[in-house]
């Protein structure tokens, strides 16, 4: 049920040198604190995942009805697409 309690309310992307940097604003839609993990998965232009084991899960504690910004940087310049994954 985590997917129904967390939403992405804003997504920003920019180039830092030749690397893609992203920032996502996550919102806890629930009235209680959520303690979960997230990670960015990076893909090239052909849809192949880049370094699947290289991106660590990161812990986030988000109070009820609050938002937090999370950031990620591509592992290399061939990364052009990304996904944000969450788990309890």
QUIVEN-V501920 format. One record per residue. N is the residue number from 0. RES is the residue in one small letter. SS is DSSP state (~ for helix, > for strand, _ for the rest). Layout:
BEGIN
n = (N,N)
res = (RES,RES)
ss = (SS,SS)
END
This chain:
BEGIN
n = (0,1,2,3,4,5,6,7,8,9,10,11,12,13,14,15,16,17,18,19,20,21,22,23,24,25,26,27,28,29,30,31,32,33,34,35,36,37,38,39,40,41,42,43,44,45,46,47,48,49,50,51,52,53,54,55,56,57,58,59,60,61,62,63,64,65,66,67,68,69,70,71,72,73,74,75,76,77,78,79,80,81,82,83,84,85,86,87)
res = (x,x,x,x,x,x,x,x,x,x,x,x,x,x,x,x,x,x,x,x,x,x,x,x,x,x,x,x,x,x,x,x,x,x,x,x,x,x,x,x,x,x,x,x,x,x,x,x,x,x,x,x,x,x,x,x,x,x,x,x,x,x,x,x,x,x,x,x,x,x,x,x,x,x,x,x,x,x,x,x,x,x,x,x,x,x,x,x)
ss = (_,~,~,~,~,>,>,>,>,>,>,>,>,>,>,>,_,_,>,>,>,>,>,>,>,>,>,>,_,_,_,_,_,>,>,>,>,>,>,>,>,>,>,_,_,_,_,_,>,>,_,_,_,_,_,_,_,>,>,>,>,>,_,_,_,_,>,>,>,>,>,>,>,_,_,_,_,_,_,_,>,>,>,>,>,>,>,_)
END
